[in-house]
Amino acid sequence: MRTRTGAQAPINDGPERKDLDHNQATAEGRLLNSSTLLNIAKCLILIIIIPPFLNYASLQREGQMLLPKDGQIVDIGLGQKMHLLCKGKGKPVVILDAPTGMSSDVWLHVQESVAAITKVCTYDRTGLGFSKRLMQNETSGTEKFWGMSTTGRMVDDLYRLLQTAEIAKPFILVGSELGALNSRFYSHIYDVQVSDLVLIDPIPEELFEEDEWKDYWYGKLLPSLQVRQFSAATGLSRMLIILGAIEPTIKGGENVSEEFMQRQKYLLSNPAHQSSAVDEHYFLNESAAQVRDISKFKPLTSRIPVSVITGDSFDQQIPEQLNQMVAELQKKFLEETCPSANHIHIKGADRRMIYKKPSVISQHLRKLVNQRQGQQQRE
C-alpha cells in the first residue's frame, strides 16, 4: 500500500494566531498615535517659535521705516535716547505730554493744528513709541529717588530732553492724565521754564486711595493690558491685526496717513512699547503720590496760568459710579489746588478727546499762543 507524502500541515486558526494579529494591530495603532502626536508637537513648536520670530524681524525693519519724517532720536545722556517730534516755527513753543501708556501719535491732530502758528513738540516717554527703554545695567541715577516708570523719573527725562534739544523757554506745557501729572510736577520744579500749564483730564492724587477705583485699575484694567503685552511678545497681536481681529486705538480718517496707521499697528505688535504701557499704569498711584508730595514741598507759583480741560466723563467705557468718583475728585482738585484755573468743559467727551474731539483743545492752545505772541510784540 502506498502512503501519501508531502501533505501540507493544517493552518492553525486557534488562539495563538488571534493573539498575533491583535498584537500586530496594537503595535500599528501605537505607531500611528506616536506619529500623530509627533506631528502635533511639530505644529505646536512652529506656532510657538515662528510668530515671535517673524514679529521680531518685522519690528526691526519697521522701527527704522516708520519713524516720523520730522522726528529725531535725541541722545540725552547716560544711555538714554528719546524720540522728539517738532513741527512749525515760532514762540512760545508748545510741549505736549501724552496720556498713560500712549505714544506721541495721540497728539496728531492737535499738533498739526497748532503748528500752523508756532512750534509744537511731542515726545515719547522712555520705552514708549520710538524712545529707547533702558536696560537693567543702564542708569541715569534718578532711580535712587524715583521709580523707573514714575512721574519723578519722567520729568527728569523730559528736562534733559528739552535741554539737549535746545527748546526755547518759557514754553506752554500741556499734559493729559499721566502727562498732566508730569506737567504739574515739572511746573513745580522748573517753574521759570513754563509760561502756561494746560491739564487735560488730570488724575486727582486721592483717586488711588479709593478701594473701588483700585479694584478696577489693578483688577480689571491692568490684567487686560498684560494680556495685550503677552499677545505682542508671542507675535499673536500681529497675526490678529492681519486677520482684522484687532484694530489700533486711533482709527483712520481723512487726515490720517497710511504711514500713521502702520505705525499704530507696529506699536500694537511691539512688546517693548506694551511693557512700558503696563509699567506706567502699574505705577500711576506712585506717580500721583509724588505729585502730592512735591505740591506740599513747593507749591505751584501763581505766576503760571492754569487751564483744566475735562469732558462729560473720564471714560465712557467704565462703570458710571467710577466716572462720578473721578468727577468729584477733579472738582475738589479745581477748588482746592487750582481755584483760579480756567476750566473748559467739552460736551460729549471723555479721556479720548485728544484724538476724537481735538478741535476745542487746539482752539484753546492757539488762543494761549496768540496771547503770548501779543505780549512779546508789545514788549
Secondary structure, 3 states (H helix, E strand, C coil): CCCCCCCCCCCCCCHHHHHHHHHHHHHHHHHHHHHHHHHHHHHHHHHHHHHHHHHHHHHHHHHHHCCCCCEEEEEEECCEEEEEEEECCCCCCEEEECCCCCCHHHHHHHHHHHCCCCCEEEECCCCCCCCCCCCCCCCCCHHHCCCCCCHHHHHHHHHHHHHHCCCCCCEEEEEECHHHHHHHHHHHHCHHHEEEEEEECCCCHHHHHCHHHHHHHHHHHHHHHHHHHHHHHCCHHHHHHHHCCCCCCCCCCCCCCHHHHHHHHHHHCCHHHHHHHHHHHHCHHHHHHHHHHHHHHCCCCCCCCEEEEEECCCCCCCCHHHHHHHHHHHHHHHHHCCCCCEEEEECCCCCCHHHHCHHHHHHHHHHHHHHHHHHHHHC
